[in-house]
Amino acid sequence: MQVSIRKIGNSQGILIPKPMLAQVGLDDVADLKVNNGVIEIHPAKRNPREGWAKDSQRIAEAGDDGLVWPEFGNEGDADLAW
């Protein structure tokens, strides 16, 4: 597919069709680099646990962090010294 290079402010760019971005998993952030004269665009690597600390703090503040099965145990657990 040929695309036109367009002037965007002091830079230049191309428009990438939305279905093409979705096909490779690009949404709001991407890694861009030049490799052997080829411009490469890859989905940005994200920390899979990003935001967990903030979410767990919010859950704790809401008092919604209790045990789901507080009485749940395995046979013989009473014999173990925790």
DSSP file (Angstrom, degrees, kcal/mol; ACC not computed):
  #  RESIDUE AA STRUCTURE BP1 BP2  ACC     N-H-->O    O-->H-N    N-H-->O    O-->H-N    TCO  KAPPA ALPHA  PHI   PSI    X-CA   Y-CA   Z-CA
    1    1 A M              0   0    0      0, 0.0     2,-0.4     0, 0.0     0, 0.0   0.000 360.0 360.0 360.0 126.5    0.0    0.0    0.0
    2    2 A Q        -     0   0    0      0, 0.0     2,-0.3     0, 0.0     0, 0.0  -0.756 360.0-172.3 -91.0 139.3    1.4    3.4   -1.0
    3    3 A V        -     0   0    0     -2,-0.4     2,-0.3    13,-0.0    13,-0.0  -0.935  22.9-115.6-129.0 154.2    0.7    6.3    1.4
    4    4 A S        -     0   0    0     -2,-0.3     2,-0.6    11,-0.1    11,-0.4  -0.659  22.2-129.6 -86.9 143.0    1.4   10.0    1.0
    5    5 A I        -     0   0    0     -2,-0.3     2,-0.3     9,-0.1     9,-0.2  -0.841  33.0-162.1 -90.9 125.2    3.8   11.7    3.4
    6    6 A R  E     -A   13   0A   0      7,-3.5     7,-2.5    -2,-0.6     2,-0.5  -0.794  21.1-114.0-113.8 150.3    2.0   14.8    4.8
    7    7 A K  E     -A   12   0A   0     -2,-0.3     2,-0.4     5,-0.2     5,-0.3  -0.702  31.4-178.9 -80.5 127.9    3.2   17.9    6.5
    8    8 A I  E >   -A   11   0A   0      3,-2.6     3,-2.2    -2,-0.5     2,-0.2  -0.883  60.2 -61.0-130.0  98.1    2.0   18.1   10.1
    9    9 A G  T 3  S-     0   0    0     -2,-0.4    -1,-0.0     1,-0.3     0, 0.0  -0.469 118.3 -18.9  62.7-128.1    3.2   21.3   11.7
   10   10 A N  T 3  S+     0   0    0     -2,-0.2    -1,-0.3    -3,-0.1     2,-0.2   0.374 134.9  61.9 -89.2   4.0    7.0   21.3   11.7
   11   11 A S  E <  S-A    8   0A   0     -3,-2.2    -3,-2.6     0, 0.0     2,-0.3  -0.515  74.8-127.7-117.0-176.3    7.0   17.5   11.1
   12   12 A Q  E     +A    7   0A   0     -5,-0.3     2,-0.3    -2,-0.2    -5,-0.2  -0.947  30.5 162.1-132.1 156.1    5.9   15.1    8.5
   13   13 A G  E     -A    6   0A   0     -7,-2.5    -7,-3.5    -2,-0.3     2,-0.3  -0.958  28.5-124.1-160.5 176.4    3.7   12.0    8.9
   14   14 A I        -     0   0    0     -2,-0.3     2,-0.5    -9,-0.2    -9,-0.1  -0.922  25.2-121.0-127.5 155.4    1.6    9.3    7.3
   15   15 A L        -     0   0    0    -11,-0.4   -11,-0.1    -2,-0.3    -2,-0.0  -0.863  23.4-158.1 -96.8 128.6   -2.0    8.3    8.1
   16   16 A I        -     0   0    0     -2,-0.5     5,-0.1   -13,-0.0   -13,-0.0  -0.928  26.1-112.2-107.4 125.2   -2.3    4.6    9.0
   17   17 A P    >>  -     0   0    0      0, 0.0     4,-1.8     0, 0.0     3,-0.6  -0.257  21.7-124.5 -58.3 140.2   -5.8    3.1    8.6
   18   18 A K  H 3> S+     0   0    0      1,-0.2     4,-2.5     2,-0.2     5,-0.2   0.863 108.9  55.1 -55.7 -42.5   -7.5    2.1   11.9
   19   19 A P  H 3> S+     0   0    0      0, 0.0     4,-1.9     0, 0.0    -1,-0.2   0.865 107.2  51.7 -61.4 -32.9   -8.1   -1.5   10.8
   20   20 A M  H <> S+     0   0    0     -3,-0.6     4,-1.1     2,-0.2    -2,-0.2   0.910 109.9  48.3 -69.0 -41.4   -4.3   -1.9   10.1
   21   21 A L  H  X>S+     0   0    0     -4,-1.8     5,-2.7     1,-0.2     4,-0.6   0.913 112.2  49.3 -62.9 -42.7   -3.5   -0.5   13.6
   22   22 A A  H ><5S+     0   0    0     -4,-2.5     3,-0.7     1,-0.2    -1,-0.2   0.865 103.6  60.9 -64.6 -36.0   -6.0   -2.8   15.2
   23   23 A Q  H 3<5S+     0   0    0     -4,-1.9    -1,-0.2     1,-0.2    -2,-0.2   0.828 112.7  36.3 -61.7 -33.5   -4.6   -5.8   13.3
   24   24 A V  H 3<5S-     0   0    0     -4,-1.1    -1,-0.2    -3,-0.4    -2,-0.2   0.404 118.3-107.3-102.5   1.5   -1.1   -5.3   14.9
   25   25 A G  T <<5 +     0   0    0     -3,-0.7     2,-0.5    -4,-0.6    -3,-0.2   0.766  66.1 147.3  84.0  25.8   -2.4   -4.3   18.3
   26   26 A L      < +     0   0    0     -5,-2.7    -1,-0.3    -6,-0.2    -2,-0.1  -0.820   4.1 144.4 -95.3 131.0   -1.6   -0.6   18.2
   27   27 A D  S    S-     0   0    0     -2,-0.5    -1,-0.1     2,-0.5     3,-0.1   0.582  73.1 -17.2-127.6 -68.4   -3.9    1.8   20.1
   28   28 A D  S    S+     0   0    0      1,-0.3     2,-0.4     0, 0.0    -2,-0.1   0.661 121.7  36.5-120.4 -20.5   -2.5    4.8   21.9
   29   29 A V        +     0   0    0     15,-0.1    15,-1.2     2,-0.0    -2,-0.5  -0.995  60.0 175.5-137.2 140.8    1.3    4.3   22.3
   30   30 A A  E     -B   43   0B   0     -2,-0.4     2,-0.5    13,-0.2    -4,-0.0  -0.968  30.8-120.5-140.8 156.1    3.9    2.7   20.0
   31   31 A D  E     -B   42   0B   0     11,-3.2    11,-2.7    -2,-0.3     2,-0.4  -0.865  32.0-166.7 -94.7 131.1    7.6    2.2   19.9
   32   32 A L  E     +B   41   0B   0     -2,-0.5     2,-0.3     9,-0.2     9,-0.2  -0.973  17.4 149.7-123.7 131.1    9.2    3.7   16.8
   33   33 A K  E     -B   40   0B   0      7,-2.2     7,-3.5    -2,-0.4     2,-0.5  -0.980  41.2-119.6-153.5 164.2   12.7    3.1   15.5
   34   34 A V  E     -B   39   0B   0     -2,-0.3     2,-0.4     5,-0.2     5,-0.2  -0.942  28.3-178.5-108.8 128.1   14.8    2.9   12.4
   35   35 A N  E >  S-B   38   0B   0      3,-2.9     3,-1.1    -2,-0.5    -2,-0.0  -0.950  70.5 -25.1-131.9 110.3   16.4   -0.5   11.7
   36   36 A N  T 3  S-     0   0    0     -2,-0.4    -1,-0.1     1,-0.3     3,-0.1   0.898 127.9 -46.6  53.5  45.8   18.7   -0.9    8.6
   37   37 A G  T 3  S+     0   0    0      1,-0.2     2,-0.5     0, 0.0    -1,-0.3   0.570 117.3 112.6  78.1   9.1   16.9    2.0    6.8
   38   38 A V  E <   -B   35   0B   0     -3,-1.1    -3,-2.9     2,-0.0     2,-0.5  -0.958  65.1-132.7-117.3 131.0   13.4    0.7    7.6
   39   39 A I  E     -B   34   0B   0     -2,-0.5     2,-0.4    -5,-0.2    -5,-0.2  -0.711  27.4-164.0 -80.2 124.2   11.0    2.6    9.9
   40   40 A E  E     -B   33   0B   0     -7,-3.5    -7,-2.2    -2,-0.5     2,-0.5  -0.922  10.7-168.0-113.8 135.5    9.6    0.0   12.4
   41   41 A I  E     +B   32   0B   0     -2,-0.4    -9,-0.2    -9,-0.2   -15,-0.0  -0.989  14.2 173.8-122.0 123.6    6.5    0.6   14.5
   42   42 A H  E     -B   31   0B   0    -11,-2.7   -11,-3.2    -2,-0.5     3,-0.1  -0.925  41.2 -93.1-126.6 151.1    5.8   -1.8   17.3
   43   43 A P  E     -B   30   0B   0      0, 0.0   -13,-0.2     0, 0.0     2,-0.2  -0.409  53.8-105.0 -57.9 138.5    3.2   -1.9   20.1
   44   44 A A        -     0   0    0    -15,-1.2     2,-0.4     1,-0.1   -15,-0.1  -0.452  31.8-119.0 -68.1 136.0    4.7   -0.3   23.2
   45   45 A K        -     0   0    0     -2,-0.2     2,-0.3    -3,-0.1    -1,-0.1  -0.633  36.6-168.6 -76.9 129.6    5.7   -2.9   25.9
   46   46 A R        -     0   0    0     -2,-0.4     3,-0.0     4,-0.0    -1,-0.0  -0.863  31.0-102.6-120.1 153.9    3.8   -2.2   29.0
   47   47 A N    >   -     0   0    0     -2,-0.3     3,-2.1     1,-0.2    -2,-0.0  -0.636  28.6-143.5 -71.2 121.0    4.2   -3.5   32.5
   48   48 A P  T 3  S+     0   0    0      0, 0.0    -1,-0.2     0, 0.0    -3,-0.0   0.726 100.8  48.7 -62.5 -19.3    1.4   -6.1   32.8
   49   49 A R  T >  S+     0   0    0      2,-0.0     3,-2.1     3,-0.0     4,-0.4   0.180  79.3 142.5-104.1  16.7    0.9   -5.1   36.5
   50   50 A E  T <  S+     0   0    0     -3,-2.1    -4,-0.0     1,-0.3     0, 0.0  -0.368  72.7  14.5 -59.7 128.7    0.8   -1.4   35.7
   51   51 A G  T 3> S+     0   0    0     -2,-0.1     4,-2.3     4,-0.0    -1,-0.3   0.332  90.2 115.2  90.3  -7.4   -1.8    0.3   37.9
   52   52 A W  H <> S+     0   0    0     -3,-2.1     4,-2.9     1,-0.2     5,-0.2   0.898  74.2  52.7 -63.3 -40.7   -2.2   -2.6   40.4
   53   53 A A  H  > S+     0   0    0     -4,-0.4     4,-2.0     1,-0.2    -1,-0.2   0.927 111.8  45.2 -62.6 -45.0   -0.7   -0.6   43.3
   54   54 A K  H  > S+     0   0    0      1,-0.2     4,-2.2     2,-0.2    -1,-0.2   0.911 114.6  48.7 -65.4 -41.9   -3.2    2.2   42.8
   55   55 A D  H  X S+     0   0    0     -4,-2.3     4,-2.3     1,-0.2    -2,-0.2   0.898 110.5  49.9 -65.9 -40.5   -6.1   -0.2   42.4
   56   56 A S  H  X S+     0   0    0     -4,-2.9     4,-2.3     2,-0.2    -1,-0.2   0.873 110.3  51.3 -67.5 -34.7   -5.2   -2.2   45.5
   57   57 A Q  H  X S+     0   0    0     -4,-2.0     4,-2.5    -5,-0.2    -2,-0.2   0.917 110.4  48.9 -64.1 -43.8   -5.0    1.0   47.5
   58   58 A R  H  X S+     0   0    0     -4,-2.2     4,-1.6     2,-0.2    -2,-0.2   0.902 111.8  48.9 -62.9 -41.9   -8.4    2.1   46.2
   59   59 A I  H  <>S+     0   0    0     -4,-2.3     5,-2.2     2,-0.2     4,-0.4   0.909 111.9  49.0 -65.0 -42.8   -9.9   -1.3   47.1
   60   60 A A  H ><5S+     0   0    0     -4,-2.3     3,-1.3     1,-0.2     5,-0.2   0.910 110.0  51.0 -64.1 -42.2   -8.4   -1.2   50.6
   61   61 A E  H 3<5S+     0   0    0     -4,-2.5    -1,-0.2     1,-0.3    -2,-0.2   0.826 108.2  52.8 -64.7 -31.1   -9.7    2.3   51.2
   62   62 A A  T 3<5S-     0   0    0     -4,-1.6    -1,-0.3    -5,-0.2    -2,-0.2   0.535 112.4-122.8 -80.6  -5.8  -13.2    1.2   50.2
   63   63 A G  T < 5S+     0   0    0     -3,-1.3     3,-0.3    -4,-0.4    -3,-0.2   0.737  77.5 123.6  71.6  22.5  -13.0   -1.7   52.7
   64   64 A D      < +     0   0    0     -5,-2.2    -4,-0.2     1,-0.2    -1,-0.1  -0.047  41.0  92.8-104.7  30.9  -13.5   -4.2   49.9
   65   65 A D        +     0   0    0     -5,-0.2    -1,-0.2    -6,-0.2    -5,-0.1   0.086  53.1 127.3-113.0  23.1  -10.4   -6.2   50.6
   66   66 A G  S    S-     0   0    0     -3,-0.3     2,-0.1     1,-0.1     3,-0.0  -0.271  71.6 -81.5 -74.1 165.6  -11.8   -8.9   52.9
   67   67 A L        -     0   0    0      1,-0.1    -1,-0.1     2,-0.0     4,-0.1  -0.434  29.7-148.6 -66.8 138.6  -11.3  -12.6   52.4
   68   68 A V  S    S+     0   0    0      1,-0.3    -1,-0.1    -2,-0.1     3,-0.1   0.905  96.3  22.6 -74.4 -42.3  -13.8  -14.0   50.0
   69   69 A W  S >  S+     0   0    0      1,-0.1     3,-1.6     3,-0.1    -1,-0.3  -0.681  71.5 168.6-123.1  74.7  -13.9  -17.4   51.7
   70   70 A P  T 3  S+     0   0    0      0, 0.0    -1,-0.1     0, 0.0    -2,-0.1   0.770  80.6  44.2 -63.6 -24.3  -12.7  -16.7   55.3
   71   71 A E  T 3  S+     0   0    0     -3,-0.1     2,-0.2    -4,-0.1    -2,-0.0   0.378  86.2 119.3 -98.9   3.9  -13.7  -20.2   56.5
   72   72 A F    <   +     0   0    0     -3,-1.6     2,-0.3     0, 0.0    -3,-0.1  -0.497  34.5 145.9 -73.7 134.8  -12.3  -22.0   53.6
   73   73 A G        -     0   0    0     -2,-0.2     2,-0.3     5,-0.0    -2,-0.0  -0.966  42.7-107.7-157.2 171.3   -9.6  -24.5   54.4
   74   74 A N    >   -     0   0    0     -2,-0.3     3,-2.3     1,-0.1     4,-0.3  -0.730  48.9 -84.6-104.3 156.0   -8.2  -27.9   53.4
   75   75 A E  T 3  S+     0   0    0     -2,-0.3    -1,-0.1     1,-0.3     0, 0.0  -0.384 118.0  20.9 -58.5 129.2   -8.4  -31.1   55.3
   76   76 A G  T >  S+     0   0    0     -2,-0.1     3,-1.1    -3,-0.0     4,-0.4   0.396  84.1 119.7  91.9  -2.6   -5.7  -31.2   57.9
   77   77 A D  G X   +     0   0    0     -3,-2.3     3,-1.6     1,-0.3    -2,-0.1   0.837  67.7  64.5 -63.2 -31.7   -5.1  -27.4   58.0
   78   78 A A  G 3  S+     0   0    0     -4,-0.3    -1,-0.3     1,-0.3    -3,-0.1   0.762  96.6  58.1 -62.9 -23.7   -6.0  -27.3   61.7
   79   79 A D  G <  S+     0   0    0     -3,-1.1     2,-0.3     2,-0.1    -1,-0.3   0.619  90.1  90.4 -80.8 -13.2   -2.9  -29.5   62.4
   80   80 A L  S <  S-     0   0    0     -3,-1.6     2,-0.8    -4,-0.4    -4,-0.0  -0.614  73.9-135.2 -87.7 143.3   -0.6  -27.0   60.8
   81   81 A A              0   0    0     -2,-0.3    -2,-0.1     1,-0.2    -3,-0.1  -0.859 360.0 360.0 -96.8 107.0    1.0  -24.2   62.9
   82   82 A W              0   0    0     -2,-0.8    -1,-0.2     0, 0.0    -2,-0.0   0.424 360.0 360.0 -87.0 360.0    0.7  -21.0   60.9
